[in-house]
Amino acid sequence: MERWFYLLGSVLLAAAGLGVAVYRHASTGVPVLPDEDRLVWQVEARVEFLATGAPAEALLTLPPEQDGFLAVRETGASPGFGFIVDQSGKQRRAHWTKRSATGEQVLFYQAELIVDPAHRVAPVPPDDVRRPSFEGPYATAAEGVLDAIMPRATNARTLADQLVQAANTRPLSQNMSLLLQGHAPGPLISALLNEAGVAARTVKALPLADGRRYQRLRNYVQVWHDGTWLFYDLVSGRLDDTARLLLWQTDAPSLFDVVGGVNSRVTFSMTSQSRSALGLSRLRDGPLDLTLHSLPIAEQATFKLILTLPVGALVVVFMRLLVGVRTAGTFMPVLIALSFLQTELLAGTVVLVLVVSAALLLRFYLSALNLLLVARIATLVVVVIALVTTLAVVSYRMGLISGLAITFFPMVILAWTVERMSILWEEEGAGEALIQGFGSLLVAICAYLVMALPLVRHLSFNYPELHLCVLAAILLLGRYTGYRLLELRRFRPLADRST
């Protein structure tokens, strides 16, 4: 019973860590892979008008939240103008104000949009369908067009398909020709759909193409069908792929309004680029904003190293309990591996072996002085510092810059390693001391190779809750009481005898 309770606790720890990590990824967009990039569109609206000298006020309709695009930043460049984003209406609007403006005015609105196919927005259902008021001959023509098309339409989608096709088929029918003479294609198709009881609206959208400048919005028709809005081009018909179509205006009465100005014009420019997904995630606000990225830069660099320690500890537990490698101390290897992270592995290993070997020889001399443990360790710290300093100066004079990396090793750890090795040498002999010494170095190198993986360093810092999974794995390994892998060689004679 106790074993199952222990197993359940470990599983719950791992599930909690994974659950929080998934929630963080969904809410903040922190990438799972360290080098993941995202496509970002930078869209700029350029507003121009001629101010008349009176108080000036300009309002620009802004794009709504929509599928496939995630807005991470929006700004308004408006020298001398006040700028706010008005959220009061059905659709957001950029609002510029100035007490007095004269002459030509140029305002800018800029937005950065991440292309995220997984981003979904609940569609807003339409209001009650309002039947249009066709007058005179237009009412008769509209009735004739619908009477000809309705028998071939089974739902809102097929009806819209037939209307767009009828508006672009040459020669036009007499009724459609008359309607197009008095109405623009987009409003006409929407009105005919509304006349048939189908919810439809004319919208403005911006086709996205890298490097385009001074573009205008284009008219499209949206049709409500099966709980979603379908896009219709006024010439080609229904659009199945809207990944490069940015919906800009839906319910606002107009794209741009200006008070105190005339001759207004709005144009759009856009560009695309790939940017780090991790950097973009820092621009997003999520429910779990208590991240390590809020710390000062110096402290972030420290925690990037510290948070790899649990992974190194898991490697040490695996190597000691399952493989059976004997080490000098329990977690001395992981501390050495932490030092390797700040040095080159080869240079750090060579320097570490040289310093420990030299200090170990001095340790045997100190044992003849019969010093107490505290004084002996303190003396070793001084000796290790002297050795490190000498080695750094000599290597620098010889042009070996990598020798300077030894300064990143904690001096107390080096001194304690020497002390531990000397005690082993005295109590269990030179053979056991060398076995545990090289075992410690082997485990430290294995821990370093895992801790230095970009994926491990990325996940340990950006998803610290995953350390609960590491803890669960350590707890499960801690219950293992079977044979180590290195102990299985004792059964080699039995295997040879059976064959």
C-alpha positions as a printed Julia matrix, in Angstrom:
499×3 Matrix{Float64}:
   0.0     0.0     0.0
   2.82    2.36    0.89
   4.5     1.66   -2.45
   1.35    2.56   -4.41
   0.87    5.7    -2.33
   4.48    6.68   -3.06
   4.0     6.01   -6.78
   0.77    8.04   -6.84
   2.52   11.0    -5.17
   5.3    10.94   -7.75
   2.81   10.77  -10.62
   0.86   13.71   -9.17
   4.08   15.75   -8.89
   4.93   15.05  -12.52
   1.36   15.79  -13.64
   1.37   19.1   -11.75
   4.62   20.15  -13.39
   3.45   19.22  -16.88
   0.06   20.84  -16.32
   1.52   24.18  -15.25
   3.98   24.07  -18.16
   1.18   23.46  -20.67
  -0.86   26.25  -19.12
   2.11   28.62  -19.29
   2.72   27.75  -22.93
  -0.93   28.38  -23.82
  -1.21   31.64  -21.89
   2.14   33.3   -22.62
   3.31   31.55  -25.8
   6.7    30.57  -24.36
   8.12   28.17  -26.99
   8.96   24.58  -26.16
  12.04   24.57  -28.39
  14.85   27.1   -27.77
  15.39   28.19  -31.39
  11.75   28.39  -32.43
  10.85   31.34  -34.68
   7.53   32.94  -35.52
   6.42   34.91  -38.57
   5.51   38.48  -37.6
   3.68   41.01  -39.76
   4.36   44.67  -39.12
   1.46   46.7   -40.48
   1.49   50.48  -40.65
  -1.49   52.74  -41.38
  -0.55   56.19  -42.66
  -3.23   58.83  -42.1
  -2.97   62.14  -43.98
  -5.29   65.14  -43.9
  -5.19   68.92  -44.25
  -5.94   70.66  -40.95
  -7.98   73.87  -41.1
  -6.55   75.59  -38.01
  -9.34   74.48  -35.67
  -9.08   71.77  -32.99
  -8.33   68.53  -34.83
  -9.71   65.12  -34.0
  -9.09   61.96  -36.04
 -10.51   58.45  -35.59
  -9.22   55.36  -37.39
 -10.96   52.0   -37.19
  -8.59   49.27  -35.91
  -8.59   45.58  -36.8
 -10.55   43.27  -34.48
  -9.16   40.17  -32.83
  -9.31   37.33  -35.37
  -8.25   33.79  -36.11
  -4.64   33.18  -37.07
  -3.28   36.55  -35.89
  -2.15   37.5   -32.41
  -1.51   41.21  -31.8
   1.46   41.73  -29.47
   2.13   45.44  -29.84
   0.42   48.51  -31.25
   1.6    52.11  -31.18
   0.55   55.46  -32.56
   3.24   57.79  -33.89
   1.63   61.22  -33.79
   3.92   64.22  -33.18
   2.03   66.85  -31.22
  -1.17   64.77  -31.03
  -2.61   62.92  -28.11
  -3.25   59.25  -28.82
  -5.51   56.68  -27.18
  -7.27   53.5   -28.31
 -11.03   53.85  -27.88
 -12.59   50.54  -26.81
 -16.15   51.81  -26.29
 -17.69   50.82  -29.64
 -18.25   47.49  -31.33
 -14.86   47.89  -32.96
 -11.77   49.59  -31.54
 -10.7    52.94  -32.94
  -7.46   54.92  -32.74
  -8.23   58.42  -31.49
  -5.87   61.37  -32.13
  -6.56   64.85  -30.74
  -4.83   68.23  -30.91
  -6.0    71.6   -29.62
  -4.99   73.43  -32.8
  -3.59   72.1   -36.07
  -2.84   73.85  -39.36
  -1.63   72.51  -42.68
  -0.77   68.98  -43.75
  -0.85   66.39  -40.95
   0.56   62.85  -41.06
  -0.32   60.31  -38.38
   0.84   56.7   -38.07
  -0.59   53.6   -36.46
   1.65   50.53  -36.24
   0.76   46.99  -35.18
   2.81   43.81  -34.82
   0.9    40.59  -35.46
   2.19   37.07  -34.83
   1.01   34.46  -37.31
  -0.42   31.76  -35.06
  -2.63   29.19  -36.81
  -3.65   27.78  -33.42
  -5.07   31.11  -32.26
  -8.84   31.01  -32.43
 -11.43   33.64  -31.58
 -15.06   32.83  -30.88
 -17.06   34.28  -33.79
 -19.53   37.01  -32.9
 -23.02   36.02  -34.11
 -24.8    38.57  -36.3
 -27.61   40.77  -35.12
 -31.07   40.31  -36.53
 -31.02   40.35  -40.31
 -32.31   43.7   -41.61
 -34.06   43.49  -44.94
 -32.75   46.16  -47.35
 -35.08   48.68  -48.93
 -34.73   48.28  -52.69
 -36.84   50.91  -54.39
 -38.58   51.14  -57.72
 -37.12   49.01  -60.48
 -34.29   47.82  -58.19
 -36.82   45.97  -56.0
 -38.19   44.16  -59.01
 -34.68   43.35  -60.28
 -33.59   42.02  -56.87
 -36.66   39.8   -56.71
 -35.91   38.5   -60.2
 -32.29   37.67  -59.36
 -33.26   35.8   -56.19
 -36.09   33.93  -57.92
 -33.61   32.68  -60.52
 -30.94   31.62  -57.99
 -32.88   30.36  -54.97
 -33.93   27.03  -56.56
 -30.22   26.17  -57.05
 -29.13   27.12  -53.48
 -29.41   24.78  -50.51
 -27.93   26.98  -47.77
 -26.28   30.34  -47.1
 -22.93   29.22  -48.53
 -24.26   27.97  -51.84
 -26.54   31.0   -52.17
 -23.54   33.31  -51.76
 -21.57   31.23  -54.29
 -24.36   31.61  -56.85
 -24.72   35.38  -56.29
 -20.99   36.07  -56.71
 -20.94   33.94  -59.83
 -24.01   35.76  -61.23
 -22.36   39.15  -60.58
 -19.27   38.11  -62.58
 -20.76   36.05  -65.41
 -20.64   37.79  -68.78
 -22.94   38.73  -70.28
 -24.84   39.83  -67.19
 -28.48   39.12  -66.85
 -30.77   42.09  -67.31
 -31.73   42.22  -63.63
 -28.11   41.91  -62.35
 -26.93   44.54  -64.83
 -29.54   46.98  -63.54
 -28.61   46.33  -59.9
 -24.89   46.81  -60.53
 -25.57   50.16  -62.18
 -27.02   51.53  -58.96
 -24.99   49.63  -56.32
 -21.39   48.66  -55.63
 -20.76   44.89  -55.92
 -20.01   44.3   -52.22
 -23.01   46.1   -50.72
 -25.22   44.66  -53.47
 -24.33   41.02  -52.71
 -24.76   41.63  -48.97
 -28.13   43.28  -49.57
 -29.35   40.44  -51.77
 -28.31   37.89  -49.14
 -30.09   39.89  -46.46
 -33.16   40.06  -48.68
 -33.11   36.25  -48.75
 -32.88   36.11  -44.95
 -29.14   35.31  -44.79
 -26.88   37.26  -42.44
 -24.17   38.93  -44.51
 -22.09   42.08  -44.29
 -19.62   44.06  -46.34
 -16.19   44.27  -44.68
 -12.8    45.78  -45.46
  -9.64   43.7   -45.27
  -5.96   44.13  -46.07
  -4.25   41.52  -48.28
  -0.8    40.89  -46.77
   2.26   40.8   -49.01
   5.81   41.41  -47.83
   7.26   44.81  -48.73
   4.04   46.37  -50.05
   3.61   50.14  -49.57
   0.74   52.59  -49.86
  -1.93   49.91  -50.19
  -5.67   50.4   -49.76
  -8.21   48.18  -48.04
 -10.31   45.98  -50.29
 -14.0    45.21  -49.98
 -15.11   41.66  -49.19
 -18.36   40.02  -48.15
 -18.74   37.89  -45.04
 -21.58   35.37  -44.83
 -22.74   33.69  -41.61
 -22.89   29.94  -42.14
 -22.78   27.05  -39.63
 -21.67   29.26  -36.74
 -18.84   31.07  -38.51
 -18.18   33.9   -40.95
 -17.14   32.89  -44.47
 -15.02   35.25  -46.59
 -16.06   36.01  -50.18
 -14.0    37.81  -52.74
 -16.19   39.9   -55.03
 -14.63   38.33  -58.12
 -13.22   34.9   -57.28
 -15.85   33.88  -54.74
 -15.38   32.04  -51.47
 -11.91   32.2   -49.89
 -10.89   29.02  -48.1
  -7.41   30.29  -47.18
  -7.41   33.62  -45.3
  -3.94   33.26  -43.75
  -2.75   36.39  -45.61
  -5.92   38.41  -45.24
  -6.16   40.81  -42.29
  -9.73   41.76  -41.47
  -9.77   45.47  -40.64
 -13.27   46.91  -40.6
 -16.56   45.17  -39.82
 -19.14   47.15  -37.83
 -17.63   50.63  -37.68
 -19.57   53.2   -39.73
 -16.46   54.31  -41.61
 -12.76   53.59  -41.81
 -11.61   57.11  -40.95
 -13.3    60.21  -39.57
 -11.71   63.62  -39.09
 -12.94   66.79  -37.42
 -11.07   70.0   -38.18
  -9.55   68.69  -41.39
 -10.24   67.96  -45.05
  -8.8    65.89  -47.9
  -8.08   62.86  -45.73
  -6.41   59.71  -47.02
  -5.44   56.39  -45.4
  -2.83   54.04  -46.88
  -1.18   50.9   -45.55
   2.32   49.46  -45.69
   3.47   46.09  -44.41
   6.5    43.88  -43.99
   7.12   40.41  -42.57
  10.03   38.93  -40.67
  10.93   35.91  -38.57
  11.55   36.66  -34.92
  12.4    34.63  -31.84
   9.29   33.07  -30.34
  10.8    33.47  -26.86
  11.31   37.2   -27.33
   7.76   37.6   -28.62
   6.33   35.71  -25.65
   7.75   38.36  -23.32
   5.52   40.94  -25.02
   2.39   39.0   -24.14
   0.57   39.24  -20.84
  -0.63   35.94  -19.45
  -2.19   34.64  -16.24
   1.24   33.4   -15.08
   3.34   36.54  -15.3
   5.55   35.61  -12.33
   8.43   34.54  -14.56
  12.17   34.76  -14.1
  12.29   37.23  -16.99
  11.03   39.89  -14.57
  14.32   39.68  -12.62
  17.31   41.93  -13.37
  19.57   40.66  -16.16
  22.44   39.74  -13.81
  20.14   37.62  -11.63
  18.64   35.97  -14.71
  22.1    34.82  -15.78
  22.68   33.36  -12.31
  19.39   31.47  -12.28
  20.03   30.09  -15.77
  22.91   28.17  -14.17
  21.27   27.35  -10.86
  18.12   25.91  -12.46
  20.15   23.29  -14.33
  21.25   21.77  -11.0
  18.13   19.58  -10.55
  18.78   18.0   -13.95
  22.4    17.36  -12.97
  21.19   15.88   -9.68
  18.94   13.49  -11.63
  21.94   12.36  -13.71
  23.96   11.74  -10.53
  21.12    9.7    -9.0
  20.82    7.65  -12.2
  24.56    7.01  -12.47
  24.92    6.06   -8.81
  21.76    4.02   -8.22
  21.18    2.36  -11.6
  24.61    2.28  -13.23
  26.54    1.9    -9.98
  29.36    4.41  -10.54
  31.11    5.21   -7.26
  31.87    8.9    -6.7
  33.74   10.94   -4.09
  30.78   12.52   -2.39
  27.13   12.46   -3.3
  26.63   15.6    -5.33
  30.18   16.78   -5.81
  29.98   15.74   -9.5
  27.01   17.97  -10.21
  28.79   20.96   -8.67
  31.81   20.25  -10.84
  29.49   19.96  -13.86
  28.05   23.36  -12.94
  31.56   24.77  -13.09
  32.1    23.08  -16.47
  29.12   25.05  -17.8
  31.17   28.22  -17.41
  34.31   26.74  -18.95
  35.21   24.62  -21.92
  34.83   20.96  -21.05
  38.28   19.8   -22.24
  40.21   22.71  -20.78
  38.21   22.61  -17.54
  38.8    18.86  -17.14
  42.55   19.13  -17.71
  42.94   22.07  -15.34
  40.76   20.42  -12.7
  42.83   17.22  -12.77
  46.09   19.18  -12.54
  44.95   21.35   -9.64
  43.41   18.48   -7.67
  46.49   16.28   -8.24
  48.89   19.0    -7.09
  46.76   19.9    -4.09
  46.43   16.23   -3.17
  50.2    15.9    -2.97
  50.31   18.92   -0.67
  47.52   17.4     1.41
  49.73   14.46    2.34
  52.33   16.89    3.62
  49.69   18.68    5.68
  48.59   15.42    7.28
  51.99   15.2     8.94
  51.26   18.47   10.75
  48.26   16.91   12.58
  45.99   19.89   11.89
  42.32   19.89   12.84
  39.76   19.46   10.06
  38.71   23.13    9.89
  42.31   24.38    9.8
  43.2    21.71    7.22
  40.34   22.71    4.91
  41.18   26.41    5.29
  44.82   25.67    4.44
  43.74   23.74    1.37
  41.61   26.68    0.24
  44.64   28.96    0.41
  46.8    26.4    -1.4
  44.18   25.87   -4.12
  43.9    29.62   -4.68
  47.65   29.86   -5.0
  47.71   26.99   -7.5
  44.87   28.45   -9.54
  46.5    31.87   -9.62
  49.84   30.43  -10.68
  48.25   28.27  -13.35
  46.23   31.2   -14.72
  49.32   33.44  -14.98
  51.48   30.73  -16.57
  48.82   29.72  -19.09
  48.23   33.35  -20.06
  51.94   33.95  -20.56
  52.07   30.84  -22.76
  49.16   32.1   -24.82
  46.68   29.52  -23.49
  43.66   31.68  -22.78
  41.53   28.64  -21.96
  43.61   28.15  -18.82
  41.97   31.22  -17.35
  38.69   29.29  -17.2
  39.8    27.62  -13.95
  38.89   30.83  -12.12
  35.22   29.86  -12.5
  35.64   26.77  -10.33
  34.47   27.31   -6.73
  37.57   27.23   -4.56
  35.8    25.59   -1.62
  34.59   22.77   -3.88
  38.12   22.18   -5.14
  39.48   22.19   -1.61
  36.78   19.83   -0.36
  37.39   17.51   -3.33
  41.06   17.32   -2.4
  40.18   16.67    1.25
  37.68   13.95    0.32
  40.17   12.24   -1.99
  42.89   12.29    0.65
  40.6    10.75    3.28
  39.64    7.99    0.84
  43.33    7.43    0.09
  44.13    7.04    3.78
  41.09    4.95    4.78
  40.41    2.75    1.74
  43.63    2.86   -0.22
  44.88    4.45   -3.4
  42.85    2.15   -5.67
  39.48    3.11   -4.19
  40.44    6.79   -4.17
  41.32    6.69   -7.86
  38.12    4.74   -8.7
  35.92    7.26   -6.93
  37.92   10.19   -8.27
  37.6     9.11  -11.9
  34.0     8.06  -11.21
  33.25   11.58  -10.0
  34.85   13.05  -13.1
  32.9    10.66  -15.36
  29.58   11.5   -13.7
  30.42   15.21  -13.79
  31.08   15.01  -17.54
  27.8    13.11  -18.1
  25.9    15.65  -16.03
  27.55   18.49  -17.94
  26.63   16.98  -21.31
  22.97   16.84  -20.25
  22.92   20.22  -18.47
  24.58   21.92  -21.45
  21.91   20.81  -23.92
  20.14   23.94  -25.3
  16.74   22.28  -24.81
  17.49   21.47  -21.16
  18.73   24.98  -20.39
  15.77   26.52  -22.2
  13.12   24.41  -20.45
  14.72   24.64  -16.99
  14.71   28.45  -17.1
  11.48   29.18  -18.98
   9.46   26.29  -17.51
  10.81   25.94  -13.94
   7.67   24.01  -12.97
   9.06   21.06  -14.96
  11.48   20.53  -12.07
   8.53   18.85  -10.36
   8.84   16.15  -13.02
  12.57   15.9   -12.27
  11.75   15.61   -8.56
   9.23   12.86   -9.29
  11.86   10.95  -11.29
  14.38   11.29   -8.44
  11.83   10.02   -5.93
  11.03    7.01   -8.1
  14.72    6.22   -8.58
  15.2     6.55   -4.83
  13.02    3.46   -4.3
  15.16    1.28   -6.55
  16.94   -1.45   -4.58
  17.91   -3.84   -7.37
  21.26   -4.59   -8.93
  23.34   -1.86  -10.49
  24.4    -2.3   -14.09
  28.07   -2.5   -13.12
  27.26   -5.24  -10.62
  25.87   -7.56  -13.28
  29.37   -8.55  -14.33
  29.51  -10.72  -11.19
  27.02  -13.04  -12.87
  29.15  -13.43  -16.0
  30.52  -16.85  -14.9
  26.97  -18.14  -14.47
  26.05  -17.03  -17.97
  29.19  -18.64  -19.41
  28.51  -21.88  -17.49
  24.94  -22.09  -18.76
  26.13  -21.86  -22.37
